[in-house]
Amino acid sequence: MDLEEPFFFGSLSIEDEKYFKGVEETLITHHFSQEDYKLFVDNIFAEIEGKELKLAIHPLYSKTLENILKILSPIQLKKYFQSLIGNFKRLIFDCFGSHVCETLLIRSGYIASTENISSFFHDNGEILVTMENLILFMCNEISDMIMKFADHKHASYVFRQLLLVLHGSIFQDNFSPNKATKGKLKTQLRNQTMSAKQLTMPASFFEKKKSILDNINSNYSVAQIRDLSFNQYGSQIISTLLLIEKSLADNDKERKQYLLEKLIYGDFKDISLKGNSSEKIQGDSFMETLLRDEVGSHIFESIIEFSSKEILSKLYVIYFKDKVLRISKHPIGNYVLQKFIEKINNYQILNEIVEKIVIHFKELIDIGHIGILVSLINVCCQITSIVTKLLDALKECFGGSETHVKNNIFPLILNLDPRNENNSIETFEKELNNGDHKVDQIKIQGAHLIKSLFNLPYEMYYFLIESFLLQNKKAILYYATNKIGSCIVETILKLPSLSSCDRRKLLNNFFESFTHLSCDPFGSHIVDACLYTSIGLNNYRERIANELLESRDTIEDNYYGKRVWKNWHMNLFKNKYSKWKENINSFVEKGSLESKKDKTINTHRSSINILNDTNKYTSSLTFCDNKEKEKLKDRFNNDVEEIGMLFKKLKKKV
């Protein structure tokens, strides 16, 4: 099949285009009763019949079709899937058809994991093929071309999604038809959230993914596999195959990871994976290049993720041991080293890395490569001897021996200004006094570093709390209303280990400013956090509530103020003070439990996450872009979630 050969399934009539344009507008602007909603979907599906292929490759309405596929019933989706059988080779290579195939696979995979014998029949007794068999039909149809998909800019994403469906790691779409009765579908379509979910798939899927992997291992050479590692599309396929290979090896201890061997050892088949980890093995230029390549480094990360302890130890000896500092300074290689640090579970290796890093601590700070330090702190947070070395180096780097500088170590870390070399303290004070906040005195890398320190035992990071409390009120209020600083302040306010004395000192900084904070998009989160800080400090909590009550009109007229008013249950405070006083702790506890539940959901990430990092190396000094920063304007009341969102690495399709 010629991939460049044009194909044509026909075009929609003017009447059809008008109809589907109306469907798109209706999905966005209308809401339905349950009965009307079902009738609406049935009518759309009846109109689609006979136009399945035309719609799938239409430049305008293929996206409308994707939204329709998300609301079809399982039976309707099966019928649509059947209509595409025999044409997948064409659709997968099409710019618009490939997106339709991806959406179809996502929903089909979920249905395949849940369908039962009752799914075989239509209401009128018509026998339907199971979704399991439909997906297998698709696999068989494209089986002779799978590696042609690997480096194609459209087909690669469909192939990757197919592999993930066979593996059971699919993105579950939270879009639900039942929500149509609760509000406009516009909100649903724009705010869909996709979460990675591991599902139990049919046994035939296990055999199919195994046969695909065996076919690739048998028919594709080391050179072909390695070439794909440097392709921005093919690298995603290799990472997904490594994930599947690892799962198969975990199920069958006798099975070897041949794909992993081809990448690490090339054609040297005599090298044993079970050899002594201290044995010196000659590295090759491929792996050295992979380590420093913008695309290939993702494959190196996948190799680290899916390798055994023995292989990890060998990788350290060959590629990292004598080059830790050089790799730490490399704009791409430092991310690979971070992954290695997070994966390795070896005290000796971690200690060796720390010994080399602490000597050149300031050099990493100066070039903005904070990720290495953060990874070491997070991994070694319970290893006192290693963490102590890191903390000593950090204090020496930022604080030095001068009392004035040591007392300001908190703002110095936030601004990544070791020992006030750039006079950031004086500049900050001048800005505060002039009321000029044009120059942001907080760097996101510094906030990232402080956030990681909060994972340590309380007594180890208490020096940060002391330094924060020594800041004047203007500075603390500046942090509280800063898009980055407010996340750090909120985290401090919610620290469970804070003493009553320190909590009082913190709260004292906000009195006479609660109205201003409540109406600020970032400061409002600080006011909500004060509910937690004031637990056991009833007088302080009531003072805050009274201050809010005095400015009721101002607060209730503001969008963010309304949230604060609701979260503090101020109507209950005003009308039934005794009941508010009696129940406020239970309200706080309930909010805390909901917050913890959200954190649990957010931290439950599949190993599939590593497959999505396709373009995170645009700049070694950049941790988020303007879009991510704008998202902070509408955050949830969840300190860990917000900071995590702020510092997450850029993930997008290339």
C-alpha positions, -999 to 999 in steps of 0.1 A, spaced: 0 0 0 14 34 -10 11 57 20 11 88 -2 -16 75 -25 -46 98 -23 -79 82 -13 -115 95 -13 -146 83 5 -169 109 -10 -180 143 4 -209 154 25 -238 172 8 -246 207 18 -276 195 37 -254 170 56 -229 197 65 -257 220 78 -271 192 99 -238 183 116 -230 219 121 -264 221 139 -255 190 159 -222 206 170 -240 238 182 -267 217 199 -241 197 218 -225 229 231 -255 251 239 -285 228 248 -294 206 277 -319 177 277 -341 156 298 -330 119 299 -357 109 274 -349 137 250 -312 131 253 -316 94 242 -339 104 213 -313 131 202 -285 105 202 -306 80 183 -314 105 156 -278 115 152 -267 79 149 -294 73 123 -281 103 103 -245 90 105 -253 56 89 -239 55 54 -217 85 60 -193 70 85 -162 73 63 -170 107 49 -174 121 84 -142 105 97 -120 123 72 -139 156 71 -118 186 80 -146 203 99 -169 176 112 -145 148 121 -141 166 155 -179 167 158 -179 129 151 -154 124 179 -177 141 204 -206 120 191 -186 88 195 -182 97 232 -220 97 238 -231 68 217 -244 36 234 -221 5 234 -243 -11 207 -242 20 185 -205 23 189 -200 -14 179 -221 -7 147 -199 23 139 -168 2 145 -180 -25 122 -187 1 94 -149 9 94 -136 -26 91 -116 -29 59 -107 8 58 -85 12 88 -53 12 68 -65 43 50 -80 61 80 -51 56 103 -28 75 80 -53 104 75 -49 136 95 -85 136 107 -93 99 105 -64 91 128 -80 112 156 -114 95 151 -96 61 154 -80 72 186 -113 83 201 -129 51 189 -102 29 205 -104 47 239 -141 41 242 -140 6 227 -112 -5 251 -133 5 281 -164 -14 267 -143 -45 259 -132 -47 295 -168 -46 308 -190 -63 282 -206 -96 290 -229 -121 273 -258 -98 273 -238 -74 251 -240 -99 222 -276 -92 213 -295 -62 201 -329 -54 215 -346 -69 185 -325 -101 188 -299 -91 162 -265 -108 170 -236 -83 173 -199 -90 173 -183 -84 206 -161 -53 210 -132 -77 218 -135 -93 184 -139 -60 167 -106 -48 181 -89 -80 171 -103 -77 136 -87 -43 134 -54 -57 147 -55 -84 120 -63 -59 93 -33 -38 100 -9 -65 112 13 -64 81 19 -27 84 24 -21 121 60 -9 119 51 14 90 28 32 115 56 36 140 73 67 125 42 82 108 31 115 123 -6 105 124 -6 67 124 19 64 153 -6 78 177 -33 53 167 -8 24 169 3 35 203 -33 38 215 -41 3 201 -11 -11 221 -23 6 253 -58 -8 248 -44 -43 244 -24 -37 275 -53 -24 295 -38 10 301 -64 33 286 -74 69 292 -109 68 307 -130 97 296 -151 112 323 -177 124 298 -210 109 308 -243 110 290 -261 110 323 -247 145 331 -268 159 303 -297 164 327 -276 184 351 -265 213 328 -253 223 295 -232 199 274 -209 228 267 -193 224 301 -189 187 296 -173 190 262 -148 216 273 -140 202 307 -135 165 300 -107 150 320 -88 120 309 -73 97 336 -50 68 331 -68 36 343 -55 0 343 -83 -23 332 -87 -60 331 -89 -69 294 -99 -102 277 -72 -130 276 -71 -127 238 -57 -92 242 -28 -106 262 -20 -131 234 -24 -104 207 0 -79 224 24 -108 229 23 -118 193 29 -82 181 59 -79 203 73 -113 192 68 -103 156 87 -71 161 115 -88 180 118 -115 153 115 -94 121 132 -61 130 169 -56 134 188 -38 161 195 -10 136 158 -6 128 148 -5 164 175 19 174 167 43 145 132 46 158 145 57 191 156 91 176 123 96 158 98 118 176 69 95 167 87 62 167 102 68 202 67 68 217 61 34 201 93 20 215 85 33 250 51 16 248 65 -17 236 90 -16 265 61 -11 289 44 -41 274 75 -62 273 82 -55 310 46 -66 320 51 -98 300 84 -105 317 68 -99 351 42 -126 343 67 -150 329 100 -150 347 116 -171 319 108 -146 293 136 -122 283 133 -86 274 147 -88 239 137 -53 229 155 -39 259 185 -60 251 186 -47 215 186 -11 228 212 -15 255 235 -41 241 229 -40 203 243 -70 185 264 -83 215 242 -113 223 269 -128 245 264 -102 272 244 -116 301 217 -96 318 224 -115 350 261 -107 351 279 -91 380 268 -55 383 304 -44 389 317 -60 357 330 -33 334 310 -34 301 320 -13 271 294 13 264 285 21 228 280 54 210 243 47 206 236 48 243 259 78 248 240 97 220 206 85 234 215 100 268 219 135 253 194 135 225 162 156 228 141 127 215 162 97 223 166 107 260 130 97 265 139 61 254 168 62 279 143 71 306 120 42 295 150 19 296 156 30 332 120 26 341 116 -9 328 151 -24 337 159 -47 365 181 -38 394 211 -56 379 208 -37 346 204 -4 364 236 -10 383 254 -17 351 240 14 335 253 34 364 288 19 361 290 25 323 271 57 317 268 77 349 294 69 375 323 90 362 301 116 345 276 126 372 286 163 372 288 165 334 254 149 329 239 171 357 249 202 338 237 189 305 204 205 294 189 171 284 210 145 302 201 160 336 165 148 331 177 113 324 199 114 356 168 125 375 149 95 363 178 72 373 179 87 408 141 82 412 143 46 400 175 33 416 171 19 451 207 15 462 221 34 491 257 31 479 249 45 444 228 73 458 255 82 483 281 83 455 260 107 435 253 130 464 290 131 473 298 144 438 268 167 436 273 186 469 308 197 459 293 215 429 260 225 445 262 262 437 271 255 400 238 236 396 219 265 413 236 291 390 225 273 358 190 265 372 193 227 372 173 223 403 157 190 392 187 169 402 187 184 438 149 179 441 151 143 429 178 135 454 159 152 483 126 134 474 143 100 470 165 103 501 141 120 524 142 91 549 179 85 546 192 109 573 229 106 565 224 115 528 198 143 534 221 159 560 248 163 534 224 179 510 210 203 536 244 213 548 254 221 512 222 240 507 226 261 539 262 268 530 253 278 495 224 302 503 230 312 539 267 313 545 279 325 579 264 361 580 234 363 604 214 387 582 218 364 552 210 332 572 178 348 585 167 355 549 175 320 535 138 315 527 135 344 502 170 337 489 160 301 480 128 314 464 148 338 443 177 314 437 202 340 449 230 323 469 242 345 498 224 375 483 250 378 455 225 396 433 212 419 461 177 404 459 169 411 495 176 449 491 158 449 457 128 432 473 126 455 502 128 485 479 99 472 458 78 465 488 83 501 501 76 516 467 46 494 462 61 483 428 58 446 422 66 446 385 97 425 391 88 391 403 110 382 433 100 345 431 115 319 407 95 288 401 126 267 404 132 281 439 97 273 449 101 238 435 132 233 457 114 246 488 84 223 481 107 193 480 122 202 514 88 200 530 90 162 523 117 159 549 112 153 586 99 186 603 130 193 623 151 192 592 133 219 573 123 240 603 150 265 595 128 275 565 98 281 588 120 302 611 133 323 582 97 327 569 85 340 602 113 365 604 100 382 572 81 414 577 43 416 572 45 433 538 67 405 524 45 377 537 14 394 522 33 397 489 40 360 489 3 353 498 -10 371 468 17 359 443 7 332 419 37 310 429 44 322 465 8 316 476 12 279 469 42 278 493 24 299 519 -6 277 517 15 246 522 32 261 552 -2 270 568 -14 234 564 17 217 578 4 194 606 36 197 626 35 235 631 35 244 668 7 266 683 32 294 688 43 293 651 7 292 639 -2 323 660 28 341 645 17 332 610 -20 342 615 -9 375 630 6 386 597 -28 384 580 -51 403 604 -65 435 589 -58 420 554 -83 392 553 -107 412 532 -81 420 506 -69 384 506 -104 370 503 -109 390 471 -76 380 455 -75 350 432 -44 336 450 -49 352 485 -84 336 488 -67 302 491 -46 315 520 -78 326 538 -92 291 533 -60 275 546 -63 296 578 -92 273 587 -67 245 591 -41 267 608 -66 279 634 -75 244 646 -73 246 684 -70 284 682 -106 293 686 -100 330 695 -80 334 663 -106 317 642 -134 339 656 -113 370 650 -109 360 614 -146 353 610 -155 387 625 -131 405 602 -148 388 572 -182 396 586 -174 433 588 -166 433 551 -195 412 541 -207 433 512 -172 436 496 -165 399 499 -199 387 486 -196 410 456 -164 393 446 -161 360 428 -133 347 450 -147 363 481 -179 342 476 -158 311 477 -142 322 510 -176 331 525 -189 297 516 -159 277 528 -159 296 561 -197 290 565 -201 326 573 -239 326 570 -240 301 598 -216 322 618 -238 352 614 -271 336 621 -263 307 644 -230 314 661 -232 286 686 -239 260 659 -210 274 638 -187 271 668 -199 236 675 -195 223 639 -167 243 623 -141 216 632 -162 189 616 -165 211 585 -127 215 584 -122 178 589 -146 169 561 -128 194 538 -95 178 548 -107 143 540 -120 154 505 -87 171 499 -68 139 508 -91 119 485 -83 143 456 -46 140 464 -49 102 463 -66 103 429 -41 127 415 -11 107 427 -25 74 414 -6 76 381 1 47 358 36 40 346 21 51 313 30 87 323 66 82 311 53 77 276 38 112 274 70 132 279 76 140 242 86 176 243 98 186 278 133 198 268 124 231 251 145 248 278 164 234 307 155 265 328 118 264 321 93 245 342 60 257 329 46 279 301 22 309 301 -8 286 296 0 267 328 5 299 347 -29 312 335 -45 280 348 -35 291 383 -62 317 382 -89 290 388 -73 266 412 -87 241 435 -82 243 473 -55 217 473 -20 229 480 -2 198 469 -22 195 437 -16 232 429 21 231 434 23 198 415 5 213 386 27 243 387 59 223 385 48 195 362 68 190 330 54 201 297 36 173 280 22 176 245 21 159 212 48 169 189 
